[in-house]
Amino acid sequence: MNDLDALLTPEGRALLHEVRDTAPADELAVATRLRREHPADLVSAALGQARLRQRAAAKFAAEDAERMFFTPNGVEQSTRATVAAYRARRFEELGVTSVADLCCGIGGDAIALARAGIRVLAVDRDPTTAAVARANAEALGLADLIEVREADVTEVDVSSYDAVFVDPARRGGRGRIFDPEAYSPPLSWAVRTALAAPRAALKVAPGIPHEAVPAEAEAEWISDGGDVKEAVLWFGTSPGAVRSTLLPGPRTLLSRGLPDPGVRSVGRYLYEPDGAVIRAHLVAEVAEEVGGGLVDETIAYVTSDELRPTVYASAYEITDQLHFSVKRLKALLREREVGVLTVKKRGSAVEPEELRRKVKPQGPHAATVFLTRVAGAPTMLIGRPA
């Protein structure tokens, strides 16, 4: 917090502006020069903040990241701005005008909510994190809509708010936490809080078991640019509903309660469902959409004889189906003059980089190889994007 206070002074802000584009290789020289005119601690804080802002540009718009303040954990754990904006729109569409953002972190979700015109109480028990969230609200001109409070979220009265958003800490001293009851606060507390509110959304890890989803909740898995980012449990919407949402878009696929698709022989086309579709257990909906079946009952690859456009899966035209053999693959790639090889796998222990080193692709052409199982047998499917 002392670093943050110093950076918020006119001298600190001027330093931040001066070092904002500093490359890592130039930091020592820049620090040496600036320490002749500024306190060493302030120079170190400014350079450290510049590094964090550069990293944060991958999650936030560059113009926001250049004005915001970050902590190392805040950059790592904050919600991607596109995902936060989507969730804020859902709250807005539900008629929500005020949200208690519990475990607000550096304020990424609070910022998105405020930009949707929603009044926010942002709560975090860590003093530094709360101070950073407050600084970010002020830096982006949203302080009139965001009240930041340093407090234990389990002790805050949220009864006057239209909705509650809870983003429990899912990392500990040993890394990611997979048991929802080991979250901080535990999922059970978050669910009780959600059930007491008119509307609520709980952010959870995308690997949450479906059986851990409360019956009162709608479960949504979200991906952005093909990468699965999170799962959200919504309360006060459609209990029992399951959906996957793909950003940008958004494109949303709803569960229709279909049975698992059947297994069939590999057809001309292979469909790779988006990760959010797979996490949401909606592969059957994709299979029905493309008129296909599974290549193996345990593998989420869909195959079909037809090319049908779908936003929920990537389509590939399959040219070859081989039993797994590095030697045979190497020979085929040499014959086809394949130098750009994309390796995808599902149900295979082979590491893509290891395979790429062994086959040593060379040539002007490109191909994609899928390492998988077909009817239980280790198989290579070779093809190209359709």
Buried (B, 14 or more C-beta within 10 A) or exposed (E): EEBBEBBBEEBBEEBBEBBBEBEEEEBEEBBEEBBEEBBEEBBBBBBBBBBBBBBBBEBBEEEBBBBBBBBEBBBEBBBBBBBBBBBBBBBBEBEBEBBBBBBBBBBBBBBBBBBBEBBBBBBBBBEBBBBBBBBBBBBBEBBEBBBBBBBEBEEBEBEEBBBBBBBBBBEEEEEEBEEBEEBBBBBEBBBEBBBEBBBBBBBBBBEBEEEBBBEBBBBBBBBBEEEBBBBBBBBBBEEEEBBBBBBEEBBEBBBEEBEEBEBBEBBBBBBBBBBBBBBBBBBBBBBEBBEBBBBBEEBBBBBBEEBEEBEBBBBBEBBBBEEBEEEEBBEBBBEBEBBEBBBBBBBBEBEBEEBBEEBEBEBEEBBBBBBBBBEEEBBBBBBBEB
